[in-house]
Amino acid sequence: MEDTLLWIVGVLLLLFCSLDVWYYLRVVVVLIRAWFLSPVFDITAEQTASGRVVLHDVDLCHMNNARYLRECDFARFSLYTRNGVFKALRALGATMVVGATTIRYRRPLCVGEAFEIRSRIVIWDEKSFYLEQSCYKNTQKNVDMIQKGYESLFVEVPEFPEDLQHWIKFISASSKALRGESQLDDKKSE
């Protein structure tokens, strides 16, 4: 009996060391929760998923950059479950993968802070759904320190490659649209 118990504990430890078990458990919880929430019949309707920053989400006292994308995954799973996209794709025998992502980190999330992710399908074509997801929290930080940090480096800025210039124009237009939606002035949003 003791050998069996040790064997089971060993297998569980191996799983926890080699797989991100908490991720899979959270996926199951998110899907079950979404299944029991009321369905959303408007496929483009915005939906909200909430969360809280826990210790294994952080590095350097704020949420790790990759964890934001993971939280967007969970919000997307909930969105697709509630609006019927998962069910429709399963009926067609289709699968989904993320083809591309652009993310803007505007303010840090620290341990214990609550946040919500708002997700919506903007449009789709024959191959893809195009989503917009935004993470919101209630506090704002002073960003004047960032500019002072750049100034203290005394380093000449290199030329921007053309593809990076296009991406910066896209981000600038996106930021302008976000400022308009949230009615933030330039000082608070940059």
trRosetta pair geometry for C-beta under 8 A, 3 or more apart (Angstrom, degrees):
i j d omega theta_ij theta_ji phi_ij phi_ji
1 4 5.8 -54 -153 33 32 111
1 5 6.5 30 151 -17 65 106
2 5 5.6 -54 -148 38 35 112
2 6 6.2 35 154 -18 67 106
3 6 5.7 -55 -147 39 31 111
3 7 6.2 35 153 -23 64 107
4 7 5.5 -53 -147 35 31 114
4 8 6.4 31 153 -19 65 104
5 8 5.8 -52 -148 35 31 111
5 9 6.4 29 154 -16 64 106
6 9 5.7 -53 -144 39 31 110
6 10 6.1 36 153 -23 64 107
7 10 5.6 -54 -148 35 29 115
7 11 6.5 29 154 -18 64 104
8 11 5.8 -53 -149 35 31 110
8 12 6.4 30 153 -17 64 106
9 12 5.7 -55 -148 39 32 112
9 13 6.3 34 153 -19 65 106
10 13 5.7 -54 -147 37 29 111
10 14 6.3 33 153 -21 63 106
11 14 5.5 -53 -149 35 31 115
11 15 6.5 35 151 -20 64 103
12 15 5.6 -51 -149 34 33 113
12 16 6.4 28 154 -14 66 105
13 16 5.8 -56 -145 40 32 108
13 17 6.1 27 156 -16 66 111
14 17 5.8 -60 -144 41 28 108
14 18 6.0 -2 166 3 66 117
15 18 6.4 -73 -135 49 22 91
15 19 5.4 -32 -174 35 67 114
15 21 5.8 70 138 -72 100 123
16 19 7.2 -59 -99 60 16 75
16 21 5.3 -51 -103 0 65 134
19 24 7.1 -5 155 -8 119 131
20 23 4.0 37 120 5 112 121
20 24 7.0 137 96 -13 71 84
21 24 5.9 -60 -155 39 38 106
21 25 6.2 36 151 -18 71 107
22 25 5.6 -54 -144 40 34 112
22 26 6.1 36 156 -22 66 106
22 56 7.5 70 69 90 167 157
23 26 5.8 -59 -150 36 27 110
23 27 6.5 32 151 -23 64 103
23 70 7.2 -93 -121 -153 106 124
24 27 5.5 -45 -147 30 35 115
24 28 6.7 37 154 -18 63 102
25 28 5.8 -55 -155 35 33 112
25 29 6.4 32 149 -17 66 106
26 29 5.5 -54 -146 38 36 112
26 30 6.1 38 155 -21 68 105
26 74 6.4 -54 144 -102 113 127
27 30 5.8 -54 -146 36 29 111
27 31 6.3 24 157 -15 64 108
27 74 7.3 -130 -97 -106 57 81
27 77 6.5 -151 -144 -121 78 173
28 31 6.0 -59 -147 39 28 107
28 32 6.2 25 157 -16 65 109
29 32 5.9 -57 -144 39 28 108
29 33 6.1 28 157 -19 65 110
30 33 5.8 -57 -146 38 26 110
30 34 6.2 24 157 -17 64 109
30 49 7.7 18 -141 -143 110 136
30 74 4.9 -144 -97 -158 157 91
30 77 5.2 73 120 91 131 128
30 78 5.5 -96 178 -62 100 93
31 34 5.8 -54 -143 39 29 110
31 35 6.2 38 154 -28 63 105
31 77 6.0 -72 -73 158 81 119
31 78 7.8 -140 -87 -86 40 57
31 81 5.7 168 -138 -85 68 153
32 35 5.5 -51 -149 29 30 117
32 36 6.7 17 157 -9 63 107
33 36 6.2 -68 -155 41 30 102
33 37 6.6 33 150 -26 66 104
33 78 7.2 -29 88 -113 101 109
34 37 5.6 -49 -146 27 36 113
34 77 7.0 -158 -10 125 155 78
34 78 4.2 -169 -85 -137 128 68
34 81 3.8 87 121 84 136 136
34 82 5.2 -108 -170 -49 99 88
35 81 6.1 -74 -65 170 63 128
37 78 7.9 36 29 -166 144 101
37 82 5.9 -30 85 -104 115 118
38 82 7.8 50 93 -151 45 107
39 82 5.9 168 -136 -171 47 64
39 83 7.4 126 -173 -100 78 26
39 84 6.7 46 -160 -49 118 96
40 43 7.9 130 116 -90 96 29
40 45 5.2 -134 178 65 124 133
40 47 6.2 -112 -35 -76 165 120
40 82 4.7 47 10 139 102 105
40 83 4.7 -40 78 -86 101 75
41 83 7.6 156 -99 -140 9 68
41 84 7.9 34 -117 -7 47 129
42 45 3.9 91 86 -35 108 109
42 83 7.5 -65 84 -130 40 109
43 83 5.1 111 -122 173 57 128
43 84 7.4 -78 -95 53 92 98
43 85 7.1 103 -141 -62 105 99
43 121 5.8 -35 148 52 85 139
44 120 6.1 46 -179 -179 58 102
44 121 5.3 -100 -108 74 58 86
44 122 7.3 74 -140 -119 102 16
45 83 7.1 175 46 -98 95 121
45 120 6.8 -126 115 -124 22 101
46 118 5.4 5 -176 -177 115 102
46 119 6.9 152 -153 76 64 35
46 120 4.2 -49 -93 -66 67 120
47 75 7.7 165 98 -175 97 88
47 78 6.7 -154 129 117 135 103
47 79 5.1 169 52 -105 134 81
47 82 6.2 135 -115 66 158 145
47 83 7.4 -134 -31 -40 139 109
47 118 7.3 161 81 -152 34 57
47 119 5.5 -24 63 63 84 88
47 120 7.1 145 13 -79 67 66
48 116 5.1 -1 -169 178 107 123
48 117 7.1 151 -154 76 56 44
48 118 5.3 -24 -97 -98 77 70
48 119 7.8 163 -89 18 28 73
49 71 7.8 179 103 176 120 83
49 74 6.3 -175 151 116 155 92
49 75 3.9 -158 33 -110 137 82
49 78 5.0 134 -82 42 127 154
49 79 7.8 -89 -32 -42 118 82
49 116 6.7 157 80 -159 38 70
49 117 5.0 -14 61 58 92 96
49 119 7.0 17 4 0 105 116
50 114 6.7 -2 -175 -174 108 99
50 115 7.1 166 -154 90 64 42
50 116 4.6 -36 -99 -100 74 84
50 117 7.7 -179 -87 17 27 67
51 71 5.7 -113 20 -136 163 119
51 74 7.5 91 -68 82 133 144
51 114 7.3 166 92 -153 38 59
51 115 5.7 -17 66 64 83 85
51 116 7.4 149 19 -97 67 37
51 117 7.2 22 7 -8 111 102
52 112 6.8 -20 180 -161 105 28
52 113 6.9 176 -151 90 67 33
52 114 5.0 -34 -97 -99 85 63
52 115 7.3 153 -95 18 34 72
53 57 5.0 -130 -155 79 74 142
53 58 6.6 72 172 -59 114 100
53 63 5.1 -109 -122 -73 124 108
53 67 8.0 85 -126 130 87 147
53 109 4.9 168 -57 140 139 108
53 110 6.4 163 80 106 155 22
53 111 5.5 -127 114 -115 108 29
53 112 6.3 -31 70 22 90 24
53 113 5.1 25 19 50 118 79
53 115 7.1 59 -36 -2 90 114
54 57 5.3 101 57 -2 61 109
54 111 7.2 39 -156 -142 17 80
55 58 6.4 -68 -158 26 36 108
55 111 6.2 30 -86 -126 56 122
57 63 5.0 -26 144 -128 107 84
57 64 6.2 -148 171 18 53 91
57 67 4.5 104 -155 -148 86 163
57 111 7.8 155 62 -100 100 68
58 61 6.4 -7 179 -149 128 10
58 62 6.1 163 -140 88 95 12
58 63 5.8 -67 -94 -91 66 36
58 64 6.3 164 -141 -30 16 80
58 67 8.0 -40 -63 3 34 159
58 110 7.4 43 -109 -151 132 48
58 111 5.6 -49 -38 -65 151 91
59 62 7.6 -32 67 63 51 57
59 64 4.7 64 7 -87 103 95
61 110 6.3 -11 159 -130 77 100
61 111 7.4 -82 -158 -9 57 101
62 108 3.7 -51 -145 -169 146 123
62 109 6.2 117 -167 65 85 43
62 110 5.4 -58 -107 -87 68 66
63 67 5.0 -116 180 75 97 131
63 68 6.5 105 126 -56 124 82
63 108 6.8 165 29 -168 80 72
63 109 4.2 12 -4 70 126 101
63 110 7.4 -123 -24 -76 77 20
64 67 4.5 96 64 -7 86 107
64 68 7.9 -145 95 -10 53 76
65 68 6.1 -46 -168 17 40 111
65 69 7.6 31 144 -9 65 100
65 103 8.0 134 -172 103 93 142
65 105 6.5 -64 -118 -72 93 143
66 69 5.7 -53 -162 36 47 111
66 70 6.4 50 142 -22 72 103
67 70 5.2 -49 -146 36 41 116
67 71 6.3 44 153 -20 69 100
68 71 5.8 -54 -151 36 31 110
68 72 6.5 34 147 -20 63 104
68 103 6.5 127 109 -169 130 145
68 105 7.1 -155 -22 -97 167 94
68 135 6.4 -91 -147 -29 101 158
69 72 5.4 -50 -150 34 36 115
69 73 6.7 47 147 -26 63 96
69 101 6.7 55 -124 166 115 165
69 103 6.7 -90 -76 -61 91 156
70 73 5.4 -43 -156 25 37 118
70 74 6.9 35 149 -16 64 99
71 74 5.7 -48 -152 34 38 111
71 75 6.4 37 150 -17 66 105
71 115 7.7 23 177 90 159 126
71 117 5.8 165 141 -44 103 144
71 135 7.1 65 102 -101 134 126
72 75 5.6 -54 -145 40 35 112
72 76 6.1 38 153 -22 66 106
72 103 8.0 -126 -30 -101 155 121
72 117 6.2 -167 -98 -157 56 150
72 119 7.6 132 -152 -88 73 117
72 133 5.0 114 -135 112 105 162
72 135 7.8 -84 -71 -57 89 108
73 76 5.7 -59 -149 36 28 111
73 77 6.4 31 153 -22 65 103
74 77 5.7 -48 -149 31 33 113
74 78 6.6 32 153 -16 63 104
74 117 7.9 115 77 42 89 147
75 78 5.7 -55 -153 37 33 112
75 79 6.3 38 149 -23 65 106
75 117 4.0 -93 -73 97 156 131
75 119 4.7 156 145 -34 112 133
75 133 6.1 124 93 -139 139 128
76 79 5.4 -50 -145 34 34 116
76 80 6.2 27 159 -13 67 107
76 119 6.1 -171 -84 -143 56 156
76 131 6.7 12 -112 -158 107 176
76 133 7.2 -65 -63 -73 91 141
77 80 6.2 -60 -146 42 26 104
77 81 6.2 26 156 -20 63 110
77 86 7.9 42 -156 -65 61 137
78 81 5.8 -58 -146 36 28 111
78 82 6.2 18 162 -12 66 112
78 119 7.7 130 72 39 96 142
79 82 6.3 -66 -147 41 23 102
79 83 6.1 -7 169 5 64 115
79 85 7.6 11 122 23 79 129
79 119 4.6 -93 -65 104 142 134
79 120 7.7 -157 -139 -90 137 27
79 121 7.5 151 160 -37 130 89
79 131 7.7 109 100 -129 164 133
80 83 6.5 -63 -128 49 25 93
80 85 4.1 -79 -146 66 82 114
80 86 4.5 97 139 -39 103 91
80 96 7.6 -136 -124 33 162 165
81 86 5.3 -3 -89 16 54 139
83 121 7.5 -145 96 -3 167 125
84 87 5.0 -56 -158 43 65 116
84 88 5.7 66 144 -25 86 103
85 88 5.8 -57 -146 38 31 110
85 89 6.2 25 159 -15 66 109
85 121 7.8 140 -65 -59 144 145
85 129 7.2 8 -145 -66 149 158
86 89 6.0 -61 -146 40 27 107
86 90 6.2 28 157 -21 65 108
87 90 5.8 -55 -147 35 28 112
87 91 6.5 30 153 -20 62 106
88 91 5.7 -55 -152 34 31 113
88 92 6.6 20 152 -10 64 109
89 92 5.7 -61 -149 43 35 107
89 94 4.3 -90 -162 73 86 102
89 95 7.1 119 159 -90 122 17
89 96 6.3 -16 -168 -36 169 105
90 93 7.6 38 -176 -74 32 28
90 94 7.8 -92 -60 50 21 66
96 129 7.8 -11 -135 21 128 116
98 101 6.0 10 166 -49 128 106
99 128 6.1 -64 13 -111 146 128
102 167 7.9 -168 -127 -153 127 100
102 170 7.5 -65 -162 123 166 130
102 171 7.6 -143 171 -84 127 89
104 171 6.5 138 -88 -146 118 104
104 174 7.0 -179 -32 111 143 132
104 175 7.3 168 -140 -78 164 90
105 108 7.8 32 174 -80 107 57
106 189 7.3 -38 -156 -164 129 61
107 137 6.8 -130 98 48 127 116
107 139 7.7 -178 165 94 141 71
107 140 6.3 -91 -114 -130 147 57
107 141 5.7 153 -144 16 96 102
108 141 6.6 27 32 -15 92 152
109 113 5.0 -146 -164 75 81 132
109 115 5.7 -40 -117 -48 140 140
109 135 7.6 -75 -46 150 134 132
109 137 6.0 163 -103 -49 94 151
110 113 5.3 88 58 -16 64 122
113 137 5.8 15 163 -141 124 138
113 139 7.5 -94 -132 24 130 118
114 137 7.1 147 88 -128 54 88
114 138 7.9 30 71 -1 91 107
115 135 5.6 11 170 -175 129 95
115 136 6.4 158 -161 77 77 44
115 137 4.7 -48 -102 -75 88 92
116 135 7.4 167 85 -150 37 53
116 136 5.3 -15 60 56 85 97
117 133 5.7 4 -179 -175 104 104
117 134 7.0 164 -153 80 57 38
117 135 5.2 -24 -98 -96 78 71
117 136 7.8 170 -88 15 30 73
118 133 6.9 166 83 -152 49 53
118 134 5.0 -8 54 56 98 91
118 136 6.8 35 -9 -7 106 116
119 131 6.2 -10 -164 -172 92 120
119 132 7.4 163 -148 86 47 50
119 133 4.7 -6 -101 -104 80 90
120 131 6.8 158 82 -151 37 73
120 132 5.7 -10 60 57 86 91
120 133 7.9 168 21 -80 55 53
121 124 6.5 -11 178 -44 120 103
121 129 5.3 -59 -133 -171 112 112
121 130 7.2 100 -163 69 66 49
121 131 5.7 -50 -102 -96 52 74
122 130 4.9 -56 57 102 105 96
122 131 6.6 158 -1 -121 88 18
122 132 5.3 75 -51 -15 115 104
123 130 5.1 3 61 48 75 116
124 128 6.4 -157 -147 101 71 49
124 129 4.6 -27 -100 -105 107 59
124 130 6.5 -172 -84 10 48 75
125 128 5.8 20 46 48 89 77
125 130 8.0 47 -4 -21 88 107
134 178 7.7 156 -116 -125 132 113
140 188 6.2 -21 -167 -157 155 99
142 145 6.4 82 110 -9 96 98
143 146 5.2 -23 -176 12 76 119
143 147 7.5 75 138 -13 77 91
143 190 6.7 -166 98 103 154 60
144 147 6.0 -54 -163 35 47 109
144 148 6.5 43 146 -16 73 107
145 148 5.6 -59 -149 41 37 112
145 149 6.2 45 151 -28 68 103
146 149 5.6 -53 -154 29 31 115
146 150 6.9 30 151 -17 63 101
147 150 5.8 -52 -154 33 36 110
147 151 6.4 34 151 -18 66 107
148 151 5.6 -54 -147 38 35 114
148 152 6.4 37 154 -25 66 105
149 152 5.9 -55 -150 31 30 111
149 153 7.3 40 151 -31 59 98
150 153 6.0 -49 -164 14 37 115
151 154 7.9 33 166 -60 45 58
160 164 4.9 -128 -175 89 95 116
160 165 5.0 117 119 -64 125 86
160 168 7.1 -34 -165 -6 155 144
161 164 4.6 87 62 9 83 107
161 165 7.1 -144 96 -11 42 86
162 165 5.5 -51 -151 30 35 116
162 166 6.8 36 153 -19 65 99
163 166 5.7 -48 -154 32 37 113
163 167 6.6 37 149 -17 65 104
164 167 5.5 -51 -148 37 38 113
164 168 6.2 41 151 -22 68 103
165 168 5.7 -52 -146 35 31 112
165 169 6.5 35 152 -20 63 102
166 169 5.7 -52 -152 33 32 112
166 170 6.5 34 149 -19 64 104
167 170 5.5 -53 -153 35 35 115
167 171 6.3 33 151 -17 67 105
168 171 5.6 -52 -144 39 33 110
168 172 6.1 39 153 -23 65 106
169 172 5.6 -52 -145 36 30 114
169 173 6.5 30 155 -17 63 104
170 173 5.9 -56 -151 37 29 108
170 174 6.3 29 151 -18 64 109
171 174 5.4 -54 -146 39 32 115
171 175 6.1 36 154 -22 66 105
172 175 5.7 -51 -145 35 29 112
172 176 6.4 32 153 -21 62 104
173 176 5.7 -51 -149 34 32 113
173 177 6.5 32 152 -17 64 105
174 177 5.8 -56 -152 37 31 110
174 178 6.4 31 151 -19 66 106
175 178 5.6 -53 -146 37 33 112
175 179 6.4 36 153 -22 65 102
175 189 6.7 138 -175 145 97 119
175 190 7.4 59 -178 -91 141 77
176 179 5.8 -50 -149 32 31 112
176 180 6.6 32 151 -18 62 105
177 180 5.6 -55 -153 35 33 113
177 181 6.5 32 151 -18 66 105
178 181 5.6 -54 -147 37 34 110
178 182 6.1 3 164 5 69 112
178 184 7.7 -8 126 32 82 120
178 189 7.0 158 103 -156 105 132
179 182 6.5 -70 -137 53 25 90
179 183 7.6 72 168 -107 57 8
179 184 5.0 -99 -136 63 73 87
179 185 7.6 66 -161 -123 115 9
179 186 7.2 10 -131 -82 151 53
179 189 4.9 -96 -94 -18 99 176
180 183 7.4 19 -170 -74 26 48
182 189 7.5 141 74 -95 125 120
184 188 4.6 -121 -168 85 106 115
184 189 4.1 120 113 -56 133 110
185 188 5.6 84 57 16 72 100
185 189 7.1 -172 85 -1 31 100
186 189 6.3 -75 -138 46 27 99
186 190 5.9 6 178 -9 69 118
187 190 7.2 -68 -137 36 15 96
